[in-house]
Amino acid sequence: MITQSGYRLSRRAILGGGLGTALLSRFPARAATLKGTTVTFASWGGAYQDAEKVCYCEPFAAATGARVVQDGPMNVAKFRAMVEGGVPDWDVADITIDFLYAGAPDGLFEPIDRSIVDTSRIDPKFVHEFGIGCIVWSYNLGYNTKAYAGPNGAPKSWADLFDLKRFPGKRTLGDNVVATLEVALLADGVAPERLYPLDVDRALKKLDTIKAQTIFWSTNSQSQQLFVDGEVNLGLILNGRAYDASKKGAPIAISWDQSIQSVDYLVVPRGRPIAAAARN
């Protein structure tokens, strides 16, 4: 569900103003109705969730009288367990497009009621039966600018990530197959238009060539911290995380060549009783 990006995204791009408020407004948007109600919002943590809090949650709370509590980081296994257990703790969650399409057939999300949620300002391709697109972002090749200031220049492509001679040092990749398999295949010469269906065996074989020099991260925050702490010289990182690391003083830059674009969606976990509670 990720796409090869043919253009530069200078930052994580919000798809339209008020998206979070729109989805949160799945609940009746009258202050008298929601006063005293607690809404739990789950996302990915860090500077990204801080921004969501300011853009989505605080305006919603001010407009409705509800109290919005932050939680996370978002975790697929936890999300599934909560819903399947019948008592989800989260009311609205920020999830990836991959989980949206994997979880929808399994009945993990409440349908979006278009009679309540105003989607008129949102590009229709980002409106799903069970979610509202909230951000476009990308997986990029990040690198330490101090480590690669020599004659070889900076790494630009995924093939450079696998070139241990020209670009020595520890590297990093996600421990999830999403993006990591695409990166390996692009590095191995597969054309973007021929990526799917993924040749998993070929991708794993390619990953084996740098496995000993790779630290695999589990969360986006971990990927950022690996660069901040100088534990890795190059690797897979989200563009927003690289930007935040740079703002905090880390010697990091990213290549936009072969960046892999994706989208996050805001969803309501199935079975969360707050909508009924809010109406009362």
C-alpha positions as CSV (number, residue, x, y, z in Angstrom):
1,M,0.0,0.0,0.0
2,I,3.0,2.3,-0.2
3,T,3.9,4.1,-3.4
4,Q,7.1,5.3,-5.0
5,S,7.3,9.0,-4.7
6,G,8.2,10.9,-7.8
7,Y,8.2,14.3,-6.1
8,R,9.8,16.0,-3.1
9,L,7.9,16.3,0.2
10,S,9.8,18.8,2.2
11,R,7.9,17.8,5.4
12,R,5.0,15.7,6.5
13,A,2.1,17.3,4.7
14,I,-1.3,17.7,6.4
15,L,-4.0,16.8,3.8
16,G,-6.4,19.4,4.9
17,G,-7.3,21.6,7.8
18,G,-9.5,20.2,10.5
19,L,-9.2,16.5,9.6
20,G,-8.7,15.4,13.1
21,T,-11.5,17.6,14.3
22,A,-13.7,16.2,11.6
23,L,-13.1,12.6,12.7
24,L,-13.3,13.4,16.4
25,S,-16.6,15.1,15.5
26,R,-18.0,11.6,14.8
27,F,-19.2,12.2,18.3
28,P,-22.0,14.9,18.7
29,A,-20.3,18.2,18.6
30,R,-22.2,20.1,21.2
31,A,-20.3,21.3,24.2
32,A,-23.2,20.6,26.5
33,T,-23.3,17.0,25.2
34,L,-19.5,16.3,25.6
35,K,-18.7,18.2,28.7
36,G,-17.2,15.8,31.2
37,T,-16.5,13.2,28.5
38,T,-13.0,11.9,28.1
39,V,-11.8,11.0,24.6
40,T,-8.6,9.0,24.2
41,F,-6.5,9.8,21.2
42,A,-3.7,7.4,20.2
43,S,-0.8,8.1,17.8
44,W,2.9,7.6,17.3
45,G,4.3,9.9,19.9
46,G,7.1,12.4,19.7
47,A,6.9,15.7,17.8
48,Y,4.3,14.3,15.4
49,Q,1.8,13.6,18.1
50,D,2.6,16.9,19.8
51,A,1.5,18.6,16.5
52,E,-1.7,16.5,16.3
53,K,-2.5,17.5,19.9
54,V,-2.3,21.2,18.9
55,C,-4.0,20.9,15.5
56,Y,-6.7,18.3,16.3
57,C,-7.3,17.6,19.9
58,E,-7.1,21.0,21.6
59,P,-9.5,22.7,19.1
60,F,-11.9,19.8,19.5
61,A,-11.7,20.0,23.3
62,A,-12.3,23.8,23.2
63,A,-15.2,23.5,20.9
64,T,-17.0,20.6,22.6
65,G,-16.0,20.7,26.3
66,A,-14.6,17.2,26.1
67,R,-11.3,16.2,27.7
68,V,-8.9,14.7,25.2
69,V,-6.2,12.3,26.7
70,Q,-3.1,11.4,24.7
71,D,-2.0,7.8,24.5
72,G,0.3,5.6,22.5
73,P,2.5,4.8,20.7
74,M,0.2,3.2,18.2
75,N,0.8,-0.5,18.1
76,V,-1.0,-2.9,15.7
77,A,-0.9,-5.9,18.0
78,K,-2.3,-3.9,20.9
79,F,-5.0,-2.4,18.7
80,R,-6.1,-5.8,17.5
81,A,-6.1,-7.3,21.1
82,M,-8.2,-4.4,22.4
83,V,-10.8,-4.7,19.7
84,E,-10.9,-8.5,19.8
85,G,-11.2,-8.3,23.6
86,G,-14.2,-6.2,23.2
87,V,-13.0,-3.3,25.3
88,P,-10.8,-0.9,23.3
89,D,-9.1,1.8,25.3
90,W,-8.7,4.2,22.4
91,D,-11.4,6.3,20.8
92,V,-9.5,7.7,17.8
93,A,-6.2,6.3,16.5
94,D,-3.7,7.3,13.9
95,I,-2.8,4.2,11.8
96,T,-0.9,3.5,8.7
97,I,-2.6,2.8,5.4
98,D,-1.3,-0.8,5.5
99,F,-3.1,-1.5,8.8
100,L,-6.2,0.2,7.5
101,Y,-6.5,-2.2,4.6
102,A,-5.4,-5.2,6.7
103,G,-7.8,-4.4,9.5
104,A,-10.9,-3.3,7.7
105,P,-11.8,-6.9,6.4
106,D,-11.3,-8.1,10.0
107,G,-13.9,-5.7,11.3
108,L,-11.5,-3.7,13.5
109,F,-12.9,-0.2,12.8
110,E,-16.2,1.6,13.1
111,P,-17.5,2.9,9.8
112,I,-17.2,6.6,9.3
113,D,-20.7,8.2,9.3
114,R,-20.5,10.8,6.5
115,S,-23.7,12.4,7.8
116,I,-21.7,13.5,10.8
117,V,-18.2,13.8,9.5
118,D,-17.7,16.5,6.9
119,T,-15.3,15.3,4.3
120,S,-16.0,18.0,1.7
121,R,-12.6,19.6,2.2
122,I,-10.7,16.3,1.8
123,D,-9.5,14.8,-1.5
124,P,-11.8,11.8,-2.1
125,K,-8.8,9.4,-2.5
126,F,-8.0,10.0,1.1
127,V,-11.5,9.2,2.4
128,H,-12.1,5.5,3.2
129,E,-15.2,3.8,4.5
130,F,-13.4,3.2,7.8
131,G,-10.9,6.1,8.0
132,I,-10.0,9.7,7.1
133,G,-6.5,10.4,5.7
134,C,-4.6,12.8,7.9
135,I,-1.1,13.0,6.6
136,V,1.2,12.1,3.7
137,W,4.7,11.2,4.6
138,S,7.6,9.2,3.2
139,Y,10.3,6.6,4.0
140,N,13.7,8.1,3.1
141,L,17.3,7.2,3.2
142,G,18.8,9.1,6.1
143,Y,22.6,9.6,6.6
144,N,25.1,11.2,8.9
145,T,26.5,14.2,7.2
146,K,29.8,14.1,9.1
147,A,30.4,10.4,8.3
148,Y,30.0,11.0,4.6
149,A,31.8,14.2,3.9
150,G,34.6,12.6,1.9
151,P,35.3,12.0,-1.8
152,N,32.5,9.4,-2.1
153,G,29.9,12.0,-1.3
154,A,26.6,11.3,0.4
155,P,24.5,8.2,-0.2
156,K,21.6,8.9,-2.5
157,S,19.9,5.6,-3.4
158,W,18.8,2.4,-1.7
159,A,21.7,0.7,-3.5
160,D,24.1,2.9,-1.6
161,L,22.6,1.6,1.7
162,F,23.8,-1.8,0.7
163,D,27.2,-0.7,-0.4
164,L,29.4,-1.4,2.6
165,K,32.6,-0.4,0.9
166,R,31.7,3.1,-0.3
167,F,29.5,3.8,2.7
168,P,30.9,1.9,5.7
169,G,29.3,1.9,9.2
170,K,26.3,0.7,11.0
171,R,23.0,1.1,9.2
172,T,19.4,0.8,10.2
173,L,16.1,-0.6,8.8
174,G,12.7,-1.2,10.3
175,D,11.9,-4.6,11.7
176,N,8.6,-4.6,9.9
177,V,8.4,-5.9,6.4
178,V,6.6,-2.7,5.2
179,A,9.1,-0.6,3.3
180,T,12.0,-2.8,4.3
181,L,11.3,-5.3,1.6
182,E,10.7,-2.6,-1.0
183,V,14.0,-1.0,-0.1
184,A,15.8,-4.3,-0.5
185,L,14.3,-4.9,-3.9
186,L,14.9,-1.4,-5.2
187,A,18.5,-1.7,-4.0
188,D,18.7,-5.0,-6.0
189,G,17.7,-3.3,-9.2
190,V,14.0,-4.0,-9.3
191,A,12.2,-1.2,-11.1
192,P,9.5,0.6,-9.0
193,E,6.7,-0.3,-11.5
194,R,7.7,-4.0,-11.1
195,L,7.9,-4.1,-7.3
196,Y,4.5,-5.8,-6.7
197,P,3.8,-8.6,-6.0
198,L,6.9,-8.5,-3.8
199,D,9.6,-11.1,-4.4
200,V,10.1,-11.9,-0.7
201,D,12.8,-14.5,-1.1
202,R,14.9,-12.1,-3.3
203,A,14.4,-9.3,-0.7
204,L,15.5,-11.4,2.2
205,K,18.5,-12.6,0.3
206,K,19.5,-9.0,-0.4
207,L,19.0,-8.1,3.3
208,D,21.3,-10.9,4.3
209,T,24.2,-9.0,2.7
210,I,24.0,-6.2,5.3
211,K,22.3,-8.0,8.2
212,A,25.5,-8.1,10.3
213,Q,25.9,-4.3,10.0
214,T,22.2,-3.4,10.5
215,I,20.3,-2.4,13.6
216,F,16.6,-3.0,13.2
217,W,14.3,-0.5,14.8
218,S,10.8,-1.2,16.1
219,T,9.4,2.3,16.5
220,N,9.8,5.6,14.7
221,S,11.2,7.1,17.8
222,Q,13.9,4.5,17.9
223,S,14.9,5.1,14.3
224,Q,15.4,8.8,15.1
225,Q,17.3,8.1,18.4
226,L,19.7,5.8,16.6
227,F,20.8,8.8,14.5
228,V,20.8,11.3,17.4
229,D,23.0,9.0,19.4
230,G,25.4,8.3,16.5
231,E,24.7,4.5,16.6
232,V,24.2,4.4,12.9
233,N,25.5,6.2,9.9
234,L,22.7,5.7,7.4
235,G,19.4,3.9,7.0
236,L,15.6,4.0,6.7
237,I,13.9,6.8,8.5
238,L,10.6,8.7,8.1
239,N,11.1,12.2,6.7
240,G,9.4,13.9,9.7
241,R,11.6,12.0,12.1
242,A,14.8,13.1,10.3
243,Y,13.6,16.7,10.3
244,D,12.9,16.6,14.0
245,A,16.3,15.0,14.7
246,S,18.0,17.7,12.6
247,K,16.2,20.5,14.5
248,K,17.6,19.0,17.7
249,G,21.1,19.2,16.4
250,A,21.8,15.8,14.9
251,P,24.0,15.8,11.8
252,I,21.4,14.1,9.6
253,A,20.2,14.7,6.1
254,I,18.0,12.6,3.8
255,S,17.9,11.7,0.2
256,W,14.7,12.2,-1.7
257,D,15.7,9.8,-4.5
258,Q,13.6,6.7,-4.4
259,S,11.6,8.0,-1.4
260,I,8.6,5.8,-0.6
261,Q,5.4,7.6,0.0
262,S,2.6,6.5,2.4
263,V,-0.5,7.9,4.2
264,D,-1.8,7.7,7.7
265,Y,-5.5,7.5,8.6
266,L,-7.6,8.4,11.6
267,V,-9.9,5.6,12.7
268,V,-12.3,4.7,15.5
269,P,-11.7,1.2,17.0
270,R,-14.7,-1.0,16.7
271,G,-16.7,-1.5,19.9
272,R,-15.6,1.7,21.7
273,P,-18.7,2.8,23.7
274,I,-17.9,6.5,23.9
275,A,-20.2,7.5,21.0
276,A,-23.3,6.1,22.9
277,A,-22.0,7.6,26.2
278,A,-21.5,11.0,24.6
279,R,-25.1,11.0,23.3
280,N,-26.2,10.4,26.9
